[in-house]
Amino acid sequence: MTPEIIEQEIIVTPGIPQRTFADLNLSDEILQAVTEMGFVHPSPIQAEAIPPILAGRDVIGQAQTGTGKTAAFGIPAINMIDVAERHPQVLILCPTRELAVQVSEEIRKLSKFKRGIRIEAIYGGDSIDRQIKSLKTGVHIVIGTPGRVMDHMERRTLKLDNVRMMILDEADEMLDMGFRDDIESILEDMPEERQTILFSATMSKPIMTITQRFQKDPVLVKVVRNELTAQNIEQVFFEVKPKAKVEVMCRLIDMHNLNLLLVFCNQKKRVDEIVEDLQVRGYQAEGLHGDLRQAQRNNVMSKFRSGVTNILVATDVAARGIDVDNVDAVINYDIPLDEEYYVHRIGRTGRAGKSGKAFSLVGKDEKYRLREIQNYTKVRIEKGVIPSFEDIVGLRKARFIEQVKQSIETSTDLNLYDDLLTALHHSGFTTEQIVSALVKRGMGIEKNEFSDQNLGHDDDRRERKEGGSRFGDRGGRGESTGRFGDRSRGESGSRFGDRGGRSEGPSRFSERGTRGESRFGDRERTPRFGAREEGRKFERDDNRAPREQEANMTRLFVSVGRRDFIRPGDIVGAIAGEANIPGSSIGHIDIFDKHTYVDVPRDVANRVVDVMEGNTIKGKRVQIEVAR
Ligand code: AMP
């Protein structure tokens, strides 16, 4: 939206601008800093926004995180500071504490060679006394969240009389978060003679109202859309049944060997569910949502930044300001409700000239939203093929063989455990049996209830039956012709001479090959639980007929259920851990309101009852017995 009041509009076009930082008329101190930060060329938004800001104009920058917007306003802000005047000259408002910290860090780096400059971030959750002390000693650039800034203004510990530049960062987000009144009060309290810079990813009506009220003759610098939806991001969607989304996500992670990824969902209550489902499957996932305290947020973020956590699950609002490079992929667990959100989400990957992937898991009722996004971004999002179980097994086998080869070739003490082999021979096992058992353990193949046919939309299945879809969907048979999942059956089949335990046709379980071996740098990953499937699918109404029991399994009654917030992972974790049996050996779990039925192998049933009786699950003491 370009309102009439804006007379000057600069459209920032994609590509590396021809300008250099030296062309921008910056002080030597700043040039030295950008060089040290490794910036070679100004980003498009910097090249176009810095000159008018330096010239004293009010500017609206339509740009999102990842475009270099912080330096676009940070550089001119630093440039105009007179260090001899020891009071706030620039005020930057940010929607979240996290963003305030990030902005202050970036500005600190940019001002490294400007001697005597003082920068302070003030935000809720941090000690106000410490902030007051710091403000008293004379700060030049204050970066704060609206609430805390107001707080300091009311205490008169922050005076804005000498502020000459006011910057609103992620203004749309601040409005969305309900800071409108605070922002208006702050702006009203500032000197008339000032420069007002507003950065926003979207130009909504409320944003335009703010600019009309508080900016003078602003220049609009706008990053065009095809730059927002960067070319180096491979965008693919998968049609997935809602209950199969986690399964499909795991297959994609395995298939593409994704190391660092962001998973977005629309509701904060979903965040915890997805995290739990991923953790249960042995992935290092953590969640970020608005209910976390600042310390928790910092903890989650620092684990993600350092790679301890590979997967960050977040809502759009909570993810605002996350600034992590090297994100391999963004997965849209849900399709966002707003097209701009899609652009924001996928902009987290494919940064700094690297390529990235954006995978969208589309439920049937989300298809229209995907269409809207494509219309909006003018980018065609390709339909992808869900990797089949066989694809994953093939991949794991190839990786396994690589690892074994490497161990044989590089180990100098391969004979170290020969005595174990001898001991197992003495127990009556053949070498072949032992090797097979070890391979099985190493491959970590697990069973779950998802067959390949059970992942996509029903009409996909029909398409397959009728001879395959337009996109070459292979209906779980492994012959991939799509852009993704190009592990052909030929490769995994002929190379290994077996079909990897794939279940033919719809079955309760299909084997999955996603554990034991790490997707993450070949570290051995030990699942927290002997993982089972997504909780909800095991739950059912009390009035449904009990399932048929499998041979060799004994059904146990456990005195906790849904109202104790029990999920399948809790049952599997407790039983597998306490009775020391593999989680994968545990069968059906039916969770009812007040109790749960779980199938365990017949030969360990008594042991399970013995160790679990009177034990606790999720903090609740349980009674357990063989079900009648
Ligand atoms: P931002 O859009 O401000 O969140 O910036 C995203 C990332 O790009 C940050 O890590 C910046 O340090 C980095 N960055 C900003 N400007 C440039 C530039 N001109 N060249 C390379 N990296 C940059």
Boltz pocket constraint, residues with backbone or C-beta under 6 A from the ligand:
constraints:
  - pocket:
      binder: B
      contacts: [[A, 38], [A, 39], [A, 40], [A, 41], [A, 42], [A, 43], [A, 46], [A, 64], [A, 65], [A, 66], [A, 67], [A, 68], [A, 69], [A, 70], [A, 71], [A, 106], [A, 323]]
      max_distance: 6.0
